[in-house]
Amino acid sequence: MTLPPSGPLRSGRRVVAVVVSYNRAELLRECLAGVTAQTRPADAVVVVDNASTDGSADLVASEFPKADLVRLTTNTGGAGGFAAGMAQALDRHGADLVWVMDDDTVPSTTTLEALLAAEQDYPDDLQLVASRVTWTDGRDQDRNIPRPVILARARRRHAAALAGGRPMRTACFVSLLVTADAIRRHGLPTADFFIWNDDFEFTARILRRSPGIYLPRATVVHKTRELGTRTADPGDRFYYEVRNKVWTFRDGAAFGFPEVLLRVAIAVVNWARFFAHSGDREVLRTALVRGLRDGLRARPRPNREVLREAGYELGAAW
């Protein structure tokens, strides 16, 4: 299908980029250089530093002085960082759209322009647009490929195609454009997740009733140490995968009951793959037991409590 060229981008909408960082100063420098070199620049840039000890915050202050630097006093993980960053983008900068990414993400110069064009070309109100995430050699980062809508209706597929994309059911925070309206209506990411599945739960919550698309032409490079695959051994971080999935399925905001059954089955299959490819299954067994126990016994703490412990005070709206 040949898509018509996008018209001029709508003016007057404030786009705020949010970058979350922890102890990766050199990658952060490269990320921010890419963010600030966009053909359609962001109207503001928020950098959330998760109490780095490698001088990352000082680098931002000295080399990117126009960025709004949020210095947290403790490491809240990606989940807490994105919760604080999105709140900052809306409360302080009046964002209409928020473009989020990790500090090891390097966008092309046209990434934001492509995301905005797709959001504009979609015939209805589009809430999320996700980039294509590649590794340093150009291969797709498998873990970061948005999951499609199962049995998407023809109308939804056609609407996505008009914008150059495909319908998605969940996405990651590695270059994601989200509307301020979606954040206000559905809430911030759950800060207590710390790492893993915070983006899965957040995007599933929004996309349960609103449209979002995967846009392959909006590319970024995700400079992870190794190519991310679905079978890579997570080690003791498997605890967060299990606990946070249990929290997501128990909560009920992201998935209705029939879909929860399907997602649980998919999670179990993925966990079995981890075990099959693990070099230390005892570590995974311990993490599995702890994750199931804590996921079933407790609930995530309120964002306000988690972020206050890190020195960030959410506004009254949250």
N, C-alpha and C positions, 0 to 999 in steps of 0.2 A: 504494500500500500504506500502510495506517495502522499505525504502529508503536506497540507498547505503551509506556507511560511507564517510564522506568528506575526501578529500586528505589533505596533509599538506597545511596550510595556506600560501598564497603567502607572501614572505618577501619583505622588501623595501618600503612598503606603510606606510605612517605616519598616525596614528589615533590619533586624539585629542578629548578628552572629554571636553564638555562644560556644566557647571552647573550654573544655574541662581538662585540667592538667595535673600531673603528679610525677615529679622527679624524672622528667624527660626534656630537659632544657633545650638540647639541640634539635630534637624533633619539634618542640613547641615553636622554636624560632622559624623552622621551615614551614610549619602549619600556618603561623600568622603571616608569614611572607606571602603565602598563597591566598589567604583570606583577604589581605589588603591589596592584592593585585588583580582583583576581579574586574571584568569589563563592566559589570554593574555592581559598584561597590556597596557593601552593607552601610547602612546609615549610622550604625554604632557597632562596636565589638566589645563583648563582655568576656573576660578571661577569669575563670574560677580556679584558683590555685588551692589544691587540697593539702595544704601544709607541707609543701615540698621542702626538702632539705638540700637540694642541689643548686639553689640560686635561681630557680625558674621564675619566681615572682619578681626578683630584682631585674632579671633579664627583660621581662615585660615592661616594668617601670622605666627602664633606661632606653630600650630599643623601640618600644611601641607605646609611647607616652599617651597617645590618644585613646588607647584601650581603657575600658573601665575594669580595673583589676579588683577582684573580690578575693581577699586573703582569708581562707578558713584556718582556724587554729588547730583542727584535727582533720585527719583524712576521712572523709565521708564516702569515698569511693565514687565511681561514676554516677551512681544513683543520687547521692546527696549533692554532688556537684552540678548535675543537670537540673535538679529541683531548685537549687539556689540560683543558678544561671537563668533559668526561664523566668523565675519570679523577678529577678533583677531587670531582665529585658522588658518585662511588661510594666513593672512598677516605676522604674526610674527612667526608662527610655521610651515608653509609650509604643512598644512594638505592635505592629499589625501582623507581622510574620517573624518567626524565629528560626534561624538556621543553625543547627547544632552539630557538633562533632567532637571527637577526642583529639588530644594533642598529637597523636601519631597519624593524623589524616592530612593529606596534602591535596587540595582541590586543584583542578585545572583552572585556567583564567576565566573560563566561560561557565563554570559549574553553577554558580548562583543565577546567572542570566537564564540558563536552560531550565532550572527549577522554577523560576518565576514565570517563564513563558508557558510552561506546562500548566501551572496553576491557573494562569489566565485563559488558556485555550480550552480547558475542561468546561463542558457545557453547564455543569451544576456547581454547587459550592464544594470545592475540593479542600480537604482538611490536612492531608499529609502528602508530601512528595519525597520519595527516597531515591538516592543516587545509586549508580552502579559502583560497587566497591571492588577495586583490583589490588593485587599485590604488586611488588616492585617489578616483577617480570611481565606484568600485563594479564596474568591469569586472574579469574574471578576468585575473590575470597568467599569460599563456600558458606562459611558461617554467617556472612553478612548479606546473603541474598534474601530479599524479602520473600516471605512465604505467600503463595497465591491464595486467592479466594477459591474455595472449593465449590465447583459448579456455579461459577459466576454467570449471571444472566447476560443474555446477548446485549441488552441495552447498556449494561455496565461495561462490558468489554468494548463496545463501540465508543462509548464516551471516553474511555481510557485511551483508545487508539487515536481519537481526534487530538489528544494532547501528546501523542507519541509514547504512551506508556502502557502498562498492564495493571489490572486490579490487584491489590495486595491485601492480605489479612493481618500480617504483622511485619514490622521492619526494625532496623537497628538505628542507633544514634550516630552512626558513621555517615555524616552528611544527610541530615533529614530536615526538610522544610515543614514547619508546622504552623498553623494559624493561631493567632492569639485567642481567637474565639474558641477553638478546640481546647486550648489549655484552660481557659476560664470555665468552660462548661464541664469538662471531664476531670480537671484537677492536674496537679503537678505529678511528675514521677514520684514513686514511693521511695523516699530517701533511705529508709531502713533496709532496703534490699542490699545496699552497699555495692556489690558487683553482681553481674549476671541476671538476666531476665528483667531488669528494670525497664529496658526499651521494649522487650516482648510484651510485658504487661501494660505499659503505658500506651503503646500503639494499638494493641488489641482492644483496650478500653475505648479508644476513640473510634476505631474502625468497626466496632461491633454494629454501629448504627450510622456511620458516616463514611464517605468514599475516600480512598487514598490510592495512589498509583506508584508503581516502580518505574523509574525513568532511566533506561539504559544509556541515553546520550549524555546525561549529567554525571560525568565520571570523577572519581577521586582515587588516590592511591592510599592504601592503608598500610603503613610501614611497620607491620608486626615483625617480630624476630623470625617467624616461620610462616609459611602459607597456612592459613587457618582452614582446618577441615572438620567435618562433623565427628570424626573418630579420634582426633588428637586427645591424648591423655590429659585430663584437667588437673590431676593430682588432688591435693587437699582442697582446692577451690571447688571441687565437685559438691562440697557442702552447700555452697550458695546456690548452685544449680538446683539441687534437690529442695532445699528449704524454700526458695523463692518460687519455684514452680508450685509447690504445695500451697503456699500463700495465695498465689494467683488463682488456682483452681478453687480454693475454699471461698475466696472473696465474692465471686459471682459477677463482678463488674465487667470483666473482660470477655467472658464466655458464658453463654447460656448452658443449661444442663446437658442437652444432647451433644453440643460441641465439646464440653468438658470431657465427656467420655472418650471422644475421639482424640482430644489433645493428651489425655492421660495415657492412652495407648501409644501414641507417637512418642511421648516422653520415655515410657518404659523401653520401647525399642531402641531409642537413642542411648539410654543409660546402658543397655546391654551391649551396645557397640563400644561404649567407653571401656567396659570391663574386658571385652574381647581384645582390645588393642592396648590395654594398660600394661605397663612394666611393673606395677606394684599394686595388685588388686586389693591387698589388705588396706592400703591407704583409702582406696575408693569405698571399700566396705565400711570403714569407720566413718567416712564422710557421709555415706548414704544413711547409716543409722542415725547419726546426729542430725542430718538434714530433715529426715522424716519426723524425728522426735520434736525438734524445735518448730517445724512447720505446722505440726498438728497441735502442739501444746500452747503455742503463743500466736500473737498477731503482730504485724508491724507496728512500731511506735508511730505516733503522729509526726508528720514532717516538722512541725514547729519545735517539738522536743529534740529531735535528732539534730536539726540545724542550729538550734540555740546552743547546744553543747559544743558546736564548732564555731561559735561566735557570730553566727548569722541570724538576724531577726527577720522573720517573714512579716510582710505587711498584713493589715487587717483582712484583706480580701481572701487570704489563704487559711 
